[in-house]
Amino acid sequence: MAIGVLQAARERGLRVPEDVAVVGIDDVEWSAHAIPRLTSVRIPKERIGGLAAERLLALVNGRRPRPTVIFVPGDLVVRESCDGRRLTRAPA
């Protein structure tokens, strides 16, 4: 969807990142090839899948894991769709 936002911005005469910054999620392969290249949050899908599989196996084996919130941090991949000089990370 973020790549579509890049195109929609261009069609409306907006400049990326001068007028609007765009950030995608999941860092799909196309992100690095979009014009401008798309800043994205890379999601650790293998880690998330592993955690989900562990919980599913626990259920299958009759254990009832307590509901929990699991935070799995991603990586911010800064490219041209955001002005990286103005981009800051929130404190952890």
C-alpha positions as CSV (number, residue, x, y, z in Angstrom):
1,M,0.0,0.0,0.0
2,A,2.9,2.4,0.8
3,I,4.1,2.0,-2.8
4,G,0.7,3.0,-4.0
5,V,0.9,6.1,-1.7
6,L,4.1,7.1,-3.4
7,Q,2.3,6.9,-6.8
8,A,-0.8,8.8,-5.5
9,A,1.4,11.5,-4.0
10,R,3.2,11.9,-7.4
11,E,-0.1,12.1,-9.2
12,R,-1.2,14.9,-6.9
13,G,2.0,16.8,-7.4
14,L,3.4,16.1,-4.0
15,R,7.1,15.6,-3.6
16,V,8.4,12.7,-1.4
17,P,9.9,13.3,1.1
18,E,9.9,17.1,0.7
19,D,6.1,17.5,1.0
20,V,5.2,14.1,2.6
21,A,7.2,11.3,4.1
22,V,6.1,7.7,3.4
23,V,6.9,4.6,5.5
24,G,5.9,1.1,4.7
25,I,5.9,-2.0,6.8
26,D,7.4,-5.5,6.1
27,D,10.2,-4.2,3.8
28,V,9.0,-6.1,0.8
29,E,11.5,-6.5,-2.0
30,W,9.9,-3.7,-4.0
31,S,10.6,-1.2,-1.3
32,A,14.2,-1.0,-2.3
33,H,13.3,-0.5,-6.0
34,A,10.5,2.1,-5.7
35,I,11.1,5.7,-6.8
36,P,12.0,7.1,-4.3
37,R,13.2,4.0,-2.5
38,L,10.7,3.3,0.3
39,T,11.6,3.6,4.0
40,S,10.2,0.6,5.8
41,V,9.9,-1.3,9.0
42,R,11.4,-4.8,8.6
43,I,9.3,-7.3,10.6
44,P,11.0,-10.5,11.9
45,K,8.5,-12.9,10.4
46,E,10.4,-16.0,11.3
47,R,10.6,-15.0,15.0
48,I,6.9,-14.2,15.1
49,G,6.1,-17.5,13.4
50,G,8.2,-19.4,15.8
51,L,6.5,-17.8,18.8
52,A,3.1,-18.5,17.3
53,A,4.1,-22.2,16.7
54,E,5.3,-22.6,20.3
55,R,1.9,-21.3,21.6
56,L,0.0,-23.5,19.2
57,L,1.9,-26.6,20.2
58,A,1.3,-25.8,23.8
59,L,-2.5,-25.7,23.1
60,V,-2.3,-28.9,21.0
61,N,-0.5,-30.7,23.9
62,G,-3.2,-29.6,26.4
63,R,-1.4,-26.7,28.1
64,R,-3.3,-23.4,28.4
65,P,-0.6,-20.6,28.1
66,R,-1.6,-17.4,29.9
67,P,-2.6,-14.6,27.5
68,T,0.4,-12.4,27.2
69,V,1.6,-9.5,25.1
70,I,4.8,-10.4,23.3
71,F,6.9,-7.5,21.8
72,V,9.0,-8.4,18.9
73,P,11.0,-5.4,17.7
74,G,11.5,-4.7,14.0
75,D,14.2,-2.8,12.2
76,L,13.7,0.6,10.7
77,V,15.3,0.7,7.2
78,V,15.6,4.3,6.2
79,R,15.6,5.1,2.5
80,E,14.8,8.1,0.4
81,S,11.0,8.3,1.0
82,C,11.8,9.8,4.4
83,D,14.4,12.5,5.1
84,G,16.6,10.4,7.4
85,R,18.3,13.6,8.7
86,R,15.0,14.5,10.4
87,L,14.1,11.0,11.4
88,T,14.6,10.0,15.1
89,R,13.8,6.9,17.0
90,A,11.6,6.9,20.0
91,P,13.4,5.9,23.2
92,A,13.2,2.2,24.0
